[in-house]
Amino acid sequence: MDENMINNTNEFGIDETTELTYELIEEIKKKYKKVWKTTLIDGTEIIWRRLNRKEYKTIMKDYEYIQDRGERLMEREDAVCRAAVVYPCTSVLEDIIDSMAGVSSVLSDDIYEKSGFRVDAPEEL
């Protein structure tokens, strides 16, 4: 996978000690325009953005080699989270993904939805 897609936190100077502040959120919003916050059951806040088409295609292609459909799906969910999450930093995100089984599944569903994979029902004109 493209190293630039792994996580977007380095460009904002985010590391394990970075606190989420209004100023940081505003800085992230300047770059990505729209960002969302998901608060986990333990109170951890995750800030994420939507995927663009190129990122989506890269993620789909990078995991085609995995034969088992379920394993391929889980790897893609993790990759979607790594690409879209801008806070916390990569190492904290990896710890979260490793310690809470459902986080990447739920979060990737939200990311997919905001990235255009769910739209309101078509309206008859």
Stockholm file with secondary structure:
# STOCKHOLM 1.0

chainA/1-125         MDENMINNTNEFGIDETTELTYELIEEIKKKYKKVWKTTLIDGTEIIWRRLNRKEYKTIMKDYEYIQDRGERLMEREDAVCRAAVVYPCTSVLEDIIDSMAGVSSVLSDDIYEKSGFRVDAPEEL
#=GR chainA/1-125 SS CCHHHHCSCGGGTCCTTCCCCHHHHHHHHHHHSCCEEEECTTSCEEEECCCCHHHHHHHHHHTTTCCSHHHHHHHHHHHHHHHHEEESCHHHHHHHHHHCTTHHHHHHHHHHIIIIICCCCCCCC
#=GC SS_cons         CCHHHHCSCGGGTCCTTCCCCHHHHHHHHHHHSCCEEEECTTSCEEEECCCCHHHHHHHHHHTTTCCSHHHHHHHHHHHHHHHHEEESCHHHHHHHHHHCTTHHHHHHHHHHIIIIICCCCCCCC
//
